[in-house]
Amino acid sequence: MSNKLVKHQETKEILTGKQKKILFWNCFIILSIVFVAVWVNIFLTSKAFIFSTTTMGKRMIIISECRYRNLYIQNMM
């Protein structure tokens, strides 16, 4: 081919406009699902952490009450 023919040849797009639109929306949907999944995971983890710390605090109160009661009983004897 001569240089003139090569210069006038149009470059073909890799993706057409419709394919680009479909690819964009597919990526958008996937990223949205991932975003929601990450925030749900963060929410559930924080909820579980708060629950475990409150129950741990209640256990510590019960343990400390038992220790004080045992010390009181030992001192009385």
C-alpha positions in Angstrom: 0.0 0.0 0.0 1.2 3.4 -0.7 1.5 6.1 2.0 -1.4 8.0 0.6 -3.8 5.0 1.1 -2.5 4.4 4.6 -3.0 8.1 5.6 -6.6 8.1 4.4 -7.5 4.9 6.1 -9.7 5.5 9.1 -8.7 3.8 12.4 -11.3 1.4 13.6 -12.4 1.8 17.2 -11.8 -1.1 19.5 -15.2 -0.7 21.1 -18.3 0.9 19.5 -20.3 3.5 21.4 -23.0 0.9 22.4 -20.3 -1.5 23.7 -18.7 1.3 25.7 -22.0 2.2 27.2 -22.7 -1.4 28.2 -19.1 -1.8 29.6 -19.5 1.4 31.6 -22.8 0.3 33.2 -21.6 -3.2 33.9 -18.5 -1.7 35.7 -20.7 0.8 37.5 -23.1 -2.0 38.8 -20.2 -4.2 39.9 -18.5 -1.4 41.7 -21.8 -0.4 43.4 -22.3 -4.0 44.6 -18.7 -4.1 46.0 -19.2 -0.7 47.7 -22.4 -1.8 49.4 -20.8 -5.2 50.4 -17.9 -3.5 52.0 -20.0 -1.1 54.0 -22.3 -3.9 55.1 -19.3 -5.8 56.3 -18.0 -2.7 58.2 -21.4 -2.2 59.8 -21.7 -5.9 60.9 -18.2 -5.9 62.2 -18.6 -2.8 64.2 -21.9 -4.0 65.5 -20.3 -7.3 66.6 -17.4 -5.4 68.2 -19.7 -3.2 70.2 -21.8 -6.2 71.3 -18.6 -8.1 72.4 -17.2 -5.2 74.3 -20.5 -4.6 76.2 -20.8 -8.3 77.1 -17.1 -8.3 78.1 -17.8 -5.3 80.4 -20.7 -7.1 82.0 -18.5 -10.2 82.5 -15.8 -8.0 84.1 -18.3 -6.5 86.5 -19.5 -10.0 87.5 -16.0 -11.3 88.0 -15.0 -8.2 90.1 -18.1 -8.6 92.2 -17.3 -12.3 92.8 -13.7 -11.4 93.7 -14.9 -8.7 96.2 -17.4 -11.2 97.7 -14.7 -13.9 98.0 -12.3 -11.4 99.6 -15.0 -10.2 102.0 -15.8 -13.8 103.0 -12.1 -14.6 103.5 -11.6 -11.5 105.7 -14.6 -12.5 107.8 -13.1 -15.9 108.6 
